[in-house]
Amino acid sequence: MDSLIEGIVRRVVREEIAAVLGQQPFRLALPLPEAARACGYSLESIRKAIRDNDLVPSYANAKPVIMVEELVRWLRSLPDERA
């Protein structure tokens, strides 16, 4: 069951990232607003996850970016069911 869920999450994340990026080449890191759009969360949700140390940003020229693999890791860590 976990591998089925993992496969679905991977597909959805890939589709969302592709939709956000459109025809642009695939990027390994996304600015916070693009990371939020890619996973369907608000920018404030992304910032809260960073404040709570659940999502770890990298810094490019002092600007926070989210590595795509970190975004996927964070999404996979979310609960499977509503609390």
N, C-alpha and C positions, 0 to 999 in steps of 0.2 A: 504494500500500500504506500509506503514512504517513497519508493522509487517512482510510482505513478504520480504522486503529488510533486515530487522533485521535477519530473519531466514536464508537467503542466506549468510549474513555476518558471522553469527555464524557457519554455516556449513563449509564455506570456511576456516575460521580461524582454526576450529578443524582439518580439513583435512591437512592444511599447517603445523600446529604444529605436527600432527602425522607423516607427511612425514619427517620433520626435525629431529624429535626424533627417528624415526625408531622403533626399538624394545625396546628402552629404556623406563623405566617407565615414566609416565606423571610427569612433573615438574611444580611447581607453579610459578617459576621465571626463566627467561632466560637471559643469558649474552647478551649484545647488539648485537653481530654478529648473534646469534641464533634468537633473536627477529626480526632482519631485515629479515633473511631468512624465518622465520615463516609467515611473512605478505607480503613477496614479494617486500620489499623495500630495498634500499641500506643502508649500515651502516651509510653513511653520512646523509641520510634522517632521520634516527632515531636520530642521534646526533643533527641535526638541530631542530627537534621537541622538543628535551630535552632543547636545548638552548633557544628556543622560549617559553618554559614553557607549551607546548602543551602536552607533554608526560612526566610523572613524574617517575623517577627511584627510586628504593630503593637501599640501600647499604648493601652488605654482605661482611664483612672483607675489607671495603674500596673500593670494586669493585662495579660499578653500575650494577644492574640487573633490568629487567622489569618484573613486575608481569604480569602473563597472563591476569588477569582481567583488568589491566591498559592498556595493549596492545589492548584488545578488545574495551575498552572504547574509546581509541584514534581513532581506526579505525572507530568506529561508528560516531565519531564527524567530520569526513572528509566530504566534500561536496558531494552531490549526483551527481552533474553535473560539467563539466569542467568550470573553471572560464573564 
